Amino acid sequence: MDNSTTGSPCSLHYEYYNCTGPSLSEEDRALTLAIIIFFIIATILGNLLIIVAIAFFRQLQTHANTLALSLAVSDLLIGLLIMPFSMMHAIYECWFYASFFCHLHYFLDYTLTTSSIIHLGCIAYDRYVAICDPLRYPTRVTDRTVAVMLVLCWIGAAIFTTPTLLSLSPTLSRGTIERGGCPDSCMFTVDLGLHFAYGMCPYFLSMFIILLIYSKIYRVARRQARRVTAGVPIHAQRVEVANGASSGGGRDGDEAAKRWKSTMKREHNAAKTLGSIIGCFMLSWLPYYILVIVFPFYKNTSTAYEVVCWIGYISSTVNPILYASINRPFRTAFGRILRLDFFSAEARHLELSKH
C-alpha cells in the first residue's frame, strides 16, 4: 500500500519499500556508511582477538576471563547481527529485510544489551570476591558458579526481554509495544512502564550496584597496596595455611609474602582492566537511557536517538582497545596472534606478563 499522500511522511523508496526514505545527501550517506563500517569491522575483529587469546593462552584462562570471553561473544554478536542492519536502517530510514526479522532484530538488540549488563554485574562480583575475600575465592567462585553466571547472562537475558516479542501479535501488543511509523520503517512504540521494566531498570539498577561494589573494591585494594608497600607478610601466611601448607617465619614466610604480593598485583590489574570496561559500557549507554526517559515528551528526536544508540554500540568496539592498553598479558597475547606467532605448544603455556 502506498501512503505517499499529502502531509504523510511515508512514500515509495528503494524498490518500492514504503518508508520515509533517507534525509542525508548521497555524499553524507557514503561518508556515514564508511565510518560505521569501520566500527563494525573493528568490533568484529577486536572481539575475535579477545576470544582467540583467552581460548588459546593458558595464563588467560581464569574465571574472570571466562566471563570476559562470554562478554566478547556478546559484543561480537552485536557487531555481526545488530550493527550492520541498524546501520542500513539509520542511514536509509527504511527496513529492507523481512518483517519478521525486524521483530527478531529488535529482540536480539535488547537481549544482547541486557546480557552485557548482566555480564558486567557478574564480573564485578568476581572481582569483589577476588579482592575483598581472597581466602575464600576458590570456594565461592567455582566452575559451577561461573557456569550458573553464564546461564544467567544468556538464558536469563533472553527470558527477561521476551516482552519485546509481544509486537509480533497485533492483539497482545495493543497499547504496550506496537509496530509504528511507515509499514517498512521497523519502528516501535513502547509503553513507558514496560520500557522501564525491561530496558531502563536493569541498566540503572546494575549501575548503582556495580558502583557500590567497585567503591568497596577500591577501598580494599588501597588498603592492600599499603600493606604490600609496608611489607606486611601476615596475610600471606594466612594464605599459606588456607592452602594446606605450613608457614612460619623466615624463608617460608618471605616466599609466602612474595606469592601474596604477586597474586594481589594480578588481581588488582584484572580489577582495573575490567573496571575500565564496566565504566566505558555504563558511560556509553548513559546518554541513550537519559534520552529514553525524556523521549516521550519531545518530538523529532529520531536523529538524537540514532546517535545515542550508536554511542552505546561503539562500547563493544572499545573493549579490545581497553584490554590492549591496560592489561599487559592481553597486549602480549594480541601481539603474538597478530604476528601469527602462537601456534606452537610453547606459546600456549607462555608467561605473558614477562614478555
Legacy VTK file of the C-alpha trace (Angstrom):
# vtk DataFile Version 3.0
C-alpha trace
ASCII
DATASET POLYDATA
POINTS 355 float
0.000 0.000 0.000
1.302 3.455 -0.907
0.973 6.055 1.833
2.553 8.842 -0.196
-0.259 11.303 0.282
-0.055 14.974 1.060
1.214 15.525 4.607
2.245 11.882 5.019
5.926 11.166 5.720
5.659 7.770 4.019
6.467 7.293 0.348
7.788 4.640 -2.002
11.587 4.431 -1.943
14.188 1.874 -2.984
12.497 -0.946 -4.836
9.031 0.164 -3.688
9.640 -0.055 0.055
7.114 2.058 1.942
9.179 4.226 4.305
10.241 7.816 4.886
13.482 7.448 2.925
16.899 8.942 3.688
17.249 12.508 4.885
21.016 12.634 4.263
22.528 13.619 0.931
24.233 10.933 -1.137
27.696 12.226 -0.155
26.811 12.290 3.539
25.376 8.768 3.314
28.594 7.474 1.735
30.731 9.107 4.454
28.489 7.859 7.277
28.467 4.354 5.818
32.274 4.322 5.633
32.608 5.444 9.273
30.093 2.939 10.624
31.517 0.075 8.540
34.932 0.841 10.057
33.473 0.500 13.566
31.645 -2.712 12.630
34.831 -4.310 11.276
36.793 -3.127 14.331
34.117 -4.582 16.632
34.168 -7.978 14.923
37.949 -8.299 14.617
38.701 -6.858 18.063
36.347 -9.193 19.900
37.539 -12.163 17.851
41.011 -11.240 19.085
39.836 -11.425 22.702
38.099 -14.763 22.133
41.135 -16.344 20.439
43.522 -15.009 23.095
41.543 -16.401 26.032
40.766 -19.680 24.268
44.419 -20.313 23.351
46.725 -18.952 26.067
46.550 -20.916 29.320
47.524 -17.957 31.503
44.396 -16.085 30.408
42.046 -18.969 31.223
40.773 -17.754 34.584
37.245 -17.450 35.918
37.294 -13.685 35.410
38.469 -14.078 31.822
35.848 -16.749 31.154
33.251 -14.077 31.889
35.258 -11.620 29.776
35.269 -14.128 26.894
31.494 -14.513 27.157
31.137 -10.712 27.123
33.332 -10.618 23.999
30.984 -13.138 22.346
28.073 -10.822 23.171
29.957 -7.854 21.673
30.856 -9.961 18.622
27.188 -10.796 18.056
26.337 -7.108 18.317
28.894 -6.468 15.578
27.549 -9.299 13.410
23.784 -9.241 13.994
22.859 -5.783 15.255
25.163 -3.091 13.910
25.021 -3.873 10.141
21.207 -3.873 9.981
20.919 -0.892 12.339
23.341 0.939 10.046
21.139 0.445 6.985
18.033 1.369 8.960
19.605 4.514 10.386
21.056 5.825 7.127
18.210 4.969 4.740
15.386 5.237 7.331
13.931 2.105 5.795
13.841 -1.612 6.638
14.891 -3.641 3.602
14.548 -7.059 5.205
11.740 -9.413 6.187
9.097 -8.072 8.559
9.687 -10.953 10.998
13.395 -10.152 11.117
12.511 -6.584 12.150
10.908 -8.013 15.308
13.729 -10.524 15.811
16.371 -7.814 15.395
14.587 -5.683 17.996
14.508 -8.654 20.403
18.180 -9.518 19.827
19.209 -5.893 20.294
17.652 -5.691 23.755
18.712 -9.236 24.667
22.391 -8.680 23.853
22.435 -5.313 25.617
20.796 -6.838 28.708
23.206 -9.768 28.506
26.138 -7.331 28.542
24.711 -5.593 31.616
24.365 -8.931 33.458
27.900 -9.882 32.366
29.224 -6.695 33.942
27.400 -7.448 37.190
28.896 -10.963 37.294
32.370 -9.598 36.530
32.002 -7.066 39.342
31.021 -9.877 41.753
34.028 -11.962 40.676
36.398 -9.043 41.260
34.741 -8.255 44.594
35.397 -11.763 45.919
38.927 -11.892 44.476
39.966 -8.610 46.111
37.836 -8.450 49.253
37.696 -12.134 50.204
40.723 -13.780 48.519
40.985 -16.663 51.000
37.533 -17.953 50.080
37.701 -17.101 46.378
38.390 -20.733 45.294
35.313 -21.931 47.210
32.991 -19.013 46.367
33.811 -18.696 42.658
33.975 -22.262 41.378
33.486 -23.692 37.896
29.871 -24.329 38.823
29.420 -20.729 39.977
30.789 -19.430 36.688
28.512 -21.811 34.750
25.471 -20.520 36.652
26.515 -16.925 35.932
26.905 -17.689 32.219
23.426 -19.252 32.087
22.065 -16.153 33.818
23.867 -13.889 31.349
22.419 -15.602 28.275
19.249 -17.526 29.092
18.230 -15.074 31.807
18.688 -12.087 29.485
16.653 -13.764 26.713
13.801 -14.601 29.085
13.862 -11.122 30.607
13.497 -9.394 27.221
10.768 -11.672 25.813
8.169 -8.851 26.212
9.670 -7.348 23.049
8.231 -10.320 21.138
4.707 -9.164 22.016
4.997 -6.908 18.976
4.508 -9.982 16.782
0.861 -10.186 17.883
-1.366 -7.200 16.999
-3.801 -8.288 19.722
-1.328 -8.760 22.578
0.799 -5.758 21.625
-2.006 -3.202 21.543
-1.164 -0.402 23.954
2.121 -1.977 25.089
4.611 -2.487 22.271
3.313 -1.817 18.764
4.896 -1.520 15.359
4.569 2.143 14.318
5.617 4.576 11.621
5.574 3.633 7.950
4.963 -0.022 7.012
8.628 -0.575 6.110
10.219 1.616 8.788
10.657 -1.019 11.558
9.833 1.421 14.331
8.182 0.517 17.630
6.029 2.427 20.065
6.610 1.104 23.585
4.641 1.805 26.735
6.890 3.758 29.097
6.198 1.447 32.038
7.118 -1.651 30.042
10.200 0.030 28.623
11.307 0.992 32.122
10.805 -2.599 33.330
12.897 -4.404 30.697
15.037 -1.547 29.405
15.956 1.216 31.827
15.549 -0.622 35.148
18.283 -3.250 34.556
20.721 -0.546 33.464
20.206 1.898 36.339
19.893 -0.835 38.984
23.041 -2.572 37.731
24.929 0.702 37.533
24.050 1.508 41.157
25.048 -1.962 42.435
28.275 -2.073 40.397
29.305 1.379 41.626
28.813 0.221 45.221
30.835 -2.949 44.587
33.718 -1.134 42.917
33.842 1.547 45.605
34.340 -1.292 48.120
36.960 -2.920 45.852
38.792 0.403 45.563
38.954 0.870 49.339
40.165 -2.685 49.961
42.684 -2.511 47.091
44.202 0.680 48.527
44.488 -0.927 51.946
46.167 -3.987 50.445
48.535 -1.775 48.438
49.628 -0.055 51.648
50.285 -3.470 53.224
52.384 -4.540 50.252
54.380 -1.297 50.449
54.909 -1.804 54.169
55.992 -5.425 53.597
53.372 -6.937 55.897
53.505 -10.758 55.456
50.656 -11.676 57.837
48.043 -12.056 55.138
50.439 -14.152 53.081
50.954 -16.557 55.951
47.178 -17.000 56.255
47.004 -17.784 52.569
49.615 -20.487 53.038
47.653 -22.005 55.937
44.445 -21.909 53.862
46.248 -23.775 51.086
47.312 -26.502 53.472
50.977 -25.549 53.611
52.912 -24.883 56.757
54.431 -21.443 57.013
56.147 -19.981 59.951
58.613 -17.203 59.695
61.873 -16.900 57.853
62.257 -18.057 54.278
58.811 -19.706 54.063
57.179 -16.503 55.261
59.133 -14.434 52.731
58.144 -16.770 49.906
54.514 -16.593 51.029
54.699 -12.796 51.091
56.093 -12.718 47.555
53.373 -15.029 46.311
50.688 -12.946 48.003
52.086 -9.735 46.519
52.169 -11.299 43.058
48.620 -12.602 43.413
47.273 -9.287 44.667
49.032 -7.409 41.884
47.495 -9.716 39.289
44.028 -9.403 40.824
44.321 -5.608 41.039
45.358 -5.389 37.396
42.395 -7.553 36.408
40.082 -5.404 38.513
41.442 -2.247 36.876
41.003 -3.647 33.361
37.507 -4.964 33.940
36.548 -1.841 35.891
37.537 0.278 32.889
35.364 -1.890 30.625
32.420 -1.582 33.023
32.871 2.199 33.214
33.107 2.517 29.432
29.936 0.490 28.906
27.946 2.392 31.509
29.010 5.820 30.227
28.414 4.798 26.598
24.813 3.779 27.239
24.001 6.557 29.726
23.031 9.133 27.006
20.647 6.587 25.459
18.813 5.862 28.698
18.641 9.556 29.598
17.115 10.264 26.179
14.659 7.381 26.562
13.374 8.966 29.760
12.680 12.326 28.076
11.822 10.890 24.622
8.044 10.629 25.203
7.875 14.375 25.859
9.692 15.525 22.718
9.142 15.054 19.005
11.530 14.925 16.057
14.248 13.302 18.155
14.949 10.415 15.790
18.400 11.760 14.856
19.376 12.157 18.503
18.002 8.669 19.203
20.155 7.129 16.460
23.254 8.997 17.650
22.975 7.854 21.287
22.208 4.280 20.138
25.429 4.210 18.140
27.421 5.650 21.028
26.216 2.618 23.014
27.037 0.167 20.230
30.563 1.536 19.919
31.275 0.480 23.512
31.532 -3.034 22.018
34.311 -1.700 19.770
36.271 -0.086 22.586
36.639 -3.142 24.863
39.541 -4.777 22.938
41.362 -1.419 22.966
40.995 -1.256 26.752
42.353 -4.799 27.137
45.380 -3.973 24.986
46.150 -0.627 26.611
45.712 -1.607 30.279
46.464 -5.337 30.584
49.983 -6.465 29.665
49.228 -10.219 29.266
46.413 -9.402 26.828
48.643 -6.947 24.987
51.312 -9.636 24.599
48.741 -12.213 23.501
47.245 -9.827 20.927
50.706 -9.105 19.523
51.523 -12.790 19.113
48.164 -13.512 17.461
48.551 -10.633 15.001
52.062 -11.861 14.144
50.707 -15.434 13.832
53.271 -16.422 16.453
51.052 -18.539 18.670
50.730 -21.956 17.039
53.454 -23.766 18.982
52.823 -25.716 22.187
55.323 -23.474 23.992
53.358 -20.369 23.079
50.215 -21.824 24.660
51.932 -22.035 28.071
53.825 -18.758 27.726
54.132 -16.480 30.754
52.568 -13.482 29.019
53.272 -10.964 31.786
57.026 -11.436 31.291
57.110 -10.790 27.547
LINES 1 356
355 0 1 2 3 4 5 6 7 8 9 10 11 12 13 14 15 16 17 18 19 20 21 22 23 24 25 26 27 28 29 30 31 32 33 34 35 36 37 38 39 40 41 42 43 44 45 46 47 48 49 50 51 52 53 54 55 56 57 58 59 60 61 62 63 64 65 66 67 68 69 70 71 72 73 74 75 76 77 78 79 80 81 82 83 84 85 86 87 88 89 90 91 92 93 94 95 96 97 98 99 100 101 102 103 104 105 106 107 108 109 110 111 112 113 114 115 116 117 118 119 120 121 122 123 124 125 126 127 128 129 130 131 132 133 134 135 136 137 138 139 140 141 142 143 144 145 146 147 148 149 150 151 152 153 154 155 156 157 158 159 160 161 162 163 164 165 166 167 168 169 170 171 172 173 174 175 176 177 178 179 180 181 182 183 184 185 186 187 188 189 190 191 192 193 194 195 196 197 198 199 200 201 202 203 204 205 206 207 208 209 210 211 212 213 214 215 216 217 218 219 220 221 222 223 224 225 226 227 228 229 230 231 232 233 234 235 236 237 238 239 240 241 242 243 244 245 246 247 248 249 250 251 252 253 254 255 256 257 258 259 260 261 262 263 264 265 266 267 268 269 270 271 272 273 274 275 276 277 278 279 280 281 282 283 284 285 286 287 288 289 290 291 292 293 294 295 296 297 298 299 300 301 302 303 304 305 306 307 308 309 310 311 312 313 314 315 316 317 318 319 320 321 322 323 324 325 326 327 328 329 330 331 332 333 334 335 336 337 338 339 340 341 342 343 344 345 346 347 348 349 350 351 352 353 354
